[in-house]
Amino acid sequence: MPHDTRPTADFAAPPAVDLPRYLARIGYDGPLAPTLEVLAALQAAHIAAIPFEAIDALTGAGVDIGAEAVDAKLIAARRGGYCFEQNGLFLRVLRALGFAAEGLIARVRWMLPDDAPPTARTHMAVRVMLDGRAWLADVGFGAAVPPAPLAFDVAAPQETPHETYRIARRGAEWRLAALIDDEWRTLYAIEDASPPAIDYEVGNWYTATHPDSHFRHQLIAARTTAEARYGLRDNRLSIRFADGRSERRYLGADEIEETLASIFLLPVRPHWRTAIERAATAEIAVLA
């Protein structure tokens, strides 16, 4: 029997979003009809314009995923954010445009063996229904974020402008994997049901504050354009070009600060400097 991927009932009306300001933020001026083509265009524009970053978790400032705080940070202040901020905003935008969309929650499996114990439910994604088909849309998974919508009902690998992805059913979950360096790597395991908002609050609290969260210990940023994927982890800058080429280099503190501004388009704040200098010291350990 096929699995039911239809959206469930909303738990609450989505907060309003200022569409003109959001569209200006991502540099999109195309059609706005609720179609697959528009969904793909919005997804690509979003991940190119709004970087993935968790600097507020790293500095101890905390992460507020309320709609007003997210809009003030990601739109007005031209900051980036992580999944709960990014996909929470994207979900509200899609609904405002007339898409039938709902939030999902997932367990991150990135860089883990298949038999590793279950992880916490710390990733938010979005499911969109178009002409009776369910599509996965995600703008908040860092340097491995899918750059295009993926169909839930296609078992075969799905090509995108960057990696090839596949969604496979495994027990009660959907597992998303990407083909990277000729190896299938699982990103996360998605639960079927759309969760209540409190599940996102708990996942965000864990991700932003728990001492085991890597966002509390590492400077992480990512951005995906049509030409390349850019990833920063402490002092290591990685670039994976769409044509298959790749680069990696290590940065000092001043270079990290300049890279956050020039590549990741972030308005670097003075109080980030301590975290930046701490990240730069990892270069000594890595290269020693």
Buried (B, 14 or more C-beta within 10 A) or exposed (E): EEEEBEBEEEEEEBBEBBEEEBBEBBEBEEEBEBBBEBBBBBBBBBBBBBBBBBBBBBBEEEBBBEBEBBBEBBBEEBBBBBBBBBBBBBBBBBBBBEBBBBBBBBBBBBEEEEEEEEBBBBBBBBBBBBEEEBBBBBBBBBBBBBBBBBBBEEEEBBEBEBBBBBBEEEEEBBBBBBBEEEEBBBBBBBBBEBBEEEBBEBBBBBBBBEEEBEBBBBBBBBBBBEEBBBBBBBBBBBBBEBEEEEEEEBBBBEBBBEBBEEBBBBEBBEEBEEBBBBBBEBBEEEEE
